[in-house]
C-alpha cells in the first residue's frame, strides 16, 4: 500500500531528492513511494531477485504476486463531460509508477511492476502481464491471470477480446492459448479447458447452461480445488477454442448500466489444463541408479500438469452512479460482496494474519491457490482517467498495492505417468507373447517333423525286417519240404526192401479190435457230460429259489415297518386335527370379539368426527379418511367425549397380523372397518415398514381385485398412497403390479374421492425418477391424465401434483409428458382458480422448460407467454425466480423473444 505522502507542485527540491527503485523483478516486494510537503521517506530497495530453483525441488520457491496497472482512454461521454478537467491520474511508465491527484496541488505516488498507458497495445499487455505465467504453466506450475477494476474500465477487453475482425485486438485468453498450443506436441501432450461463470454465488457452466449449480470440492491433504461437475473439453486447434469462447460469452450475464452498456454481471473463469510429457527424464532416472543396461529396470515417464486460471472479474460499482435497480441491483450487491470477500482475504495475507476468511465466498474458494497458494499469479488492475470516479480509481490502486504484498509458494506439478508406462509395457508384453507363441509353434513344428521322420524310419525298418523274415521263412519251408521229401523217399525205399505184404496183413487183423476199444470210451464220456449239465442246472434253480425267498422275507419286514410308521402317523394326524379344531374355535371366538371391537370403534370414530368437525368427510394428507387425525387427537377425544380406545390402542392390544387377517373376512362390513384401521395405521411412518413386512401391501392390492365395494377401493387406494410416500415401498408397488391395479380401479371408479385416492397414489410414484419409464409403460401416466375427465377440484389437484412431480424428476431427452400430449391440458389449467392446481401447474411448466429439448413444443403451445406471466405474477418467490432463470438460460426462449422483438427487465 502507498505511504500517504504527497508531492506538492512547488516543492521541486524534495521531488528531485527522491530516489526510486529501478524495474521491479518478478519476486520483488511491492514498494509504494509518496512524498509530502512536511515529510519525505525514501523507499526501500528490493532484496530479492528473479526466481531461482529447479522444478524438481518439491519444497517450492517463493513468488510474489505481480501487479500491472492499465489506464483506459477517455470514452465519448468523458470527452464531453470532463472536457474542462484534467485526468485524475498521471502515468510515468519509464519509472513504473503513477500519480493519483488529490486536488490541484497534492498527489499520491504508487509503484507497480508495470504501468501501461492508454496507448499500450494488446500484445504489450499480454507480454508483460500473462506471458511469464503461461511459460510457467508450460513448465508444470499452476498460474493465474486476473483482471480487477471498476465497471467499464476495460477488464473484459483486456482478457476476453477475440480479435475476429482485427487480430491485433486479441485478448489475454486467445493469446495465452496460442502460446500454449505452440509449446506442446499434440502427439504426446494434451490441453483441455473449462469455462465457468460465478453468478450471484452460483457456479454455472458456460459450455453447458443446463449445468447451473456446480459444486466446489477441496482435497483435505493438499488443499487443491477441483470442480468435478464442470464440462472439460480437449482442445486441438485455435479455431475450436475460439468457438468455445464465443459459446461461453453468449451465455454470460450482462446488463446495461449508466457506467457501461455491456456490464458483466458475473465473474468469468477460464481454466486451462496442460499435460506435458517431459522427454529425457526416463534415462536420467535410470542413470541415477547406475544401471542403464538392465531391461527389467523399467522407469515410468514424467508428466508435468500445469493449470492456467484466467479470471475476468465483474466490475465493482456504486449504486448511485450505475443506476442499478430491481434484479440488476441484486446482481450488483452480489458482485460487491464477492469482491469485498476477495479484498479481505488479500488484506489478511498481506498483513500475515493467522486467519484468512477464504470461505466467505465461492470466488475466494476458487482463487485460494492464486493468493497465498502454490500458483504463479499476475494481476492487472484497470482504471479510468475521469476525475468523477477518483474514489473508485483510488480503491482499485490500493487493492493492487495490497496484492503486491502477497507471496505464494510456487511448486512444480510433476508426477509419474503410470498409465503411459502401463500402455507401453502392455505393448511390449504383447510383442513378447507373440514372439513366444511363434517360437513355440516353430518348436512344435520341428518336433512334429522329427516324429514323422522317426515313424517313417521305423516303418521302413519294420518293412525290411518283415521282408527278411519272409525270406528266411520261405527258405526254411523249402528246406523242410525238401528234407521231408527225401525222408519219404528213403522210407519208401526201406519198405520196398523189407517186404510190404506182411505189414499189410497185420494191419488188417488188428484194425477191428482197435475200433471197438475206441468206441467204448466215447459212449461213457457222453453220459458223464449230460449228468454234469443237469447237476449244474439244478444248482442254479436252487440258488434262484433261495434268493426269491430272501426277497419275500425282506418285503414282509418292510411292510411291517411301514404299517407301524403309518399307525404312528395316523395318531399324530388325529392329534393335529384335534389341535386345529381347538385353534379354530379359539380363532372364531377372537374374530367375533375383534368384529365387535371394530364395529364399536368405527361407531365411536364416526360420532367423534361429526362432533368435532360437523361433517363425516375430512381431508388429510395422502388421500385417507379422517380416522388417522382422530387417532392422533385421541387425548382430545377422551377429554371431550371420553371414548374408550383409539386405533393405536387397538393395534397394541390386538396385533397387526390379526387386523390384516380381517381383510379377508366374509363379512363386508368387517372388511370395510378393517381396511380403514389399516389405512389409518399406514398414515404413520413408523407403522409403514411393519405393514409391508406383514404382507399388508399385498393384501391391500388384493382387495382392489377381489372386492367390488367402491368404499373398500377408496380406502385401500388411500392406504397404498400413504405407503407410496416411501421410496422402498414405491419399488415394491411397481414390482407387484400396483400401477396396473390402480389404473384399473380408476377406470371403474364412479366416486370422485376414489379417483382422488388413486391419483394421490400415482402422484407419489411420479416423484421417483427411477420408475418413470416403467410407470408410463404400465399405463400409470395415461390413467393419471384420464382422471382429469372427472373435473372434480380434488382430483385435478392430485393430477396436477403428479404432473409436477413427473416433470421435476424427468431426465435428459424430451419429456414423456409432452410425448403423451399432456402439454395442452397443462396450458389449459395454468390459470385454474384452484390455488393448489395452479401452483403445481406453474411448477410443472418451469421444470419442463429447464430442458432445452422441450422448448420447441412449449413455444408452439404458447408456454413462453405463460412462463413470462409466472415470472411476474406468481405469488411464490421461488417459482418466480425459477421461471426467470429458465427464461434467461434457454437459448430457444431467448431466440424467440428476440425474434418477437420483446424486451423484459431480465432479457438483456
Phi, psi and omega in degrees: 000149182285144172286140191278052174264175180221152168261123174267148184296328184271356184261072183287330182294318180291324180292322180290330180284351184285133178242125181250158177291157173283197184303130179283136178280175182304318185258007183292149181286150181291141177229136175237133185240134176213150179234145179239158178292340181255337185209136179231126181241122179291148182284158175275147179274150176289135179252015178238144180257205178291167182297138175237166178111150181267150176300343179285347182285105183292338182290337178084172178228156182279143177214122181282152175293127181266132186234130175238147179245136181235130181263130175274139176290163179295139175271182185297320181295318182289328177298330180272311186289323185254027184297328183267005184239147177278163176298149180278351180234150175231121184266142174232076188297328180293334177260000180056048178212164176221158177245132177253117185288129171277313178206201185289344184232348180247149176205155174252142182246137182226145176252142176227171177291326176214141175239117186249122182282178179291347180265000182293134181281164177298324178296317178297317180299315181296317185294325183269338184260307194253332188298318177300325179292319180297319178297322177294322178297321178293338177271002175105008178265161168274145182219151179225133173236125188224145177246133182226141177166175179294153178299138179085013181259004172101026179292309180295325176298319181290321188268311193248013180297128183275333179065043182290316181273325180232108185296337180290345180269009180300139180272187185295322182300310183293317182293322178297317180294324177298316179293322180294316181294328178285339184263004181236169174248122183294343180284323185246342185248168180215150177227131177222152184229156167229141181232117188231166171222140176259104185242113179052050177062024174237124183272117185240151181268116180287339179271347178215087187302334179293337179272082191251015178209076183274135179270155179252127178243148182233137176284117184295337182275319183255341183080005180292141180261134179222158180235085186295338182269356184281148177288131181238117186240131177286141180248130180245339181204171184291324184297316180296325178294318179298319180296321178293321177297319178297319178297316180294318180295330179292334181263358183279143182282136178215160182213160179260113179240175179293334182269338185201129180287337179233064183279122178293131180254014179212157174274123179264132181234118174255121179250122180246118180258121182245126179239116184237138174272127182270116182280145174090350183276342176298310181293327178298316180294321179293323181293328179296330177279351177076018182216092181264347184272344183282111185287346180273354175273080184270126180247133179288150177290159180265136178236130175259129181243107177251150179230124177255125178246117178251119188243122173254094183290146172292147185285139173289149182207153172262134189297323183292335179269324182279339180070026181288143178206161180066226182293327177297327177294318178297322177296318180296321177298315180297320179297313182295324179295316181293321178293324176296319177298319178296319178297322179295318179296317180293322176299315181297320179290321181294327181265006177056043177284154182291325183249131176243118185286067187287338186263012180287340182208153176293332178296315180291328176293321178293328185258019183293334177278342184277329181238109182083008181254219184249008184265152172273120192242137175230131183240132174245121177258130183253135182228162176248160184273351190292131176291344178292336182249033182299322181298315178294322178297317178297318179298319179295318180296317180295325175299315179295323179296318178292323180296329180293343179273353182275131178246137178251155174261101185283131180226136178282144181256089179242145176205162178283136178270081182291332179294315179296318178298319180298317178297318181295317179293325178295321178296315179297320179296319178297321177296316180295320178296318179296318178295319179296317178296321179297316179296319179297319179296319178296320178296317179295321178297320179294318178298317180297320179297315180297320180295317179298316179297321179294317179296322178297319179294320179295318179297320179295319180294317179297322179294317178297320180294318179297319178297317179295322180294318179297320180297315179295319180298316180297323179295314180295323178296319178296318179296322181294314181295323179294318179295317180297320180296319179295320180293318178299319178296320180294318180294320179297320178293321178295321180296318179296324182288323186264004173095106181278341185288317181299321181294322180293321181291320181292324179291328178288327180288321184277346186298309184298320181297320181293323180292321180293322180293328181284329183285330182295309179298328181295321180292315180294326181293323179294320179295320180295319180297316179297320179296319178296321181295316180297321180295319178295322180295317178297322180297316179296318179297321179294318179297320179297319179295319178297319178296320178297318178297318179295320177297317179297320178298317179297318180296321178298316179298317179296320179297320179296318179294319178298321179297319180294316179294323178296319178299317179294322178295322178297319178297317179297317180297319177300319179294319178297320178298319178296318178296318179298321179297318178296317179297322179296316178298319180295318179294323178297320178294316179295322179297316178299320179294317178297321178299316179296320179294320179295317179298317180294316180296319179297320178296318180294320180294318179296318179296317181295319179298317179294325181286325183277320187246351179072015181206150180277336182259121175235148178268153178205159184294131176098357175087024179261172175283184186278008185295322185290323179294327177290326178293317180296332181259036184298324179296321179295319179295321179297322180288330183275304187249346180070038180295162191274307189219145176261176178296320180298320179294319177298321179298319181289322184283317188271316183103145185295320185297322180288325178294319179293328179294334179287346177295340180255015180293155180286328182286124182296321179297321179297316180297319181297312181294323180294318181290330174295318178297316179297321179296319179295320178295324181292341178288342177269126182299328181292337183267345189296314181297321179297318181296317181294316181296328180277002179088014182295323180297317179296319180295319180296317178291331175294326178295329180295334181260326186274336185254147176256359183280121182290333175298316177296319178300316182297312183289321179295319178295323176295320177296319178296324177298319177295317179294332182286357175287342180264133185297320179297317178295328178300316179295321178295319179299317179294318182296321183274012177075028183295327182295317179296321179294316179296320179296319178294320178297318179295323181293328182265354186281148175241337181275126178302328180293327174295317177298323179298317179295315181295317179296323177296320178296314180293325178297322177294323178292331180294341181280003179253110184294338180286340188254002189295316181296316180291323178299319178289320182297326182270009173088009182292315181294320178297317179297321180297317180289331179291333184288349178292345181294337180292332178062014177281134184302320181295320179293316181296326178297317179291322178297317179296323177295319177297319180295320178296317178297317181296317180293324181293323185266002180293141180261200184295156183099165181296139183294141177295335178296318179291321178296328179270014173063040178271344185298319178302318179294321178299315180294324181294326184257011181296334179247032179298145182292334180288126184297314179298320181296314182297318181296316180293322180295319178297319177296318180298317179298316181296319181291321178295323183288345180289342179260119186300332183292340179272350191297319184298315179295321182292321177296321179296328180271001179085017182291338180301315180294325179293322177295322178296318177297317180298318182294343182252322192248350183300141184284342182258130184295321183294325179288321177299316180297318179297320179294319179296315180297321180295318180296322184280335184267347183270118176298325182293314179296318179297318179295322179294319178296319178293322179297323179275358179057048180250130179245130176237165180302331181262358182256093185267000000 
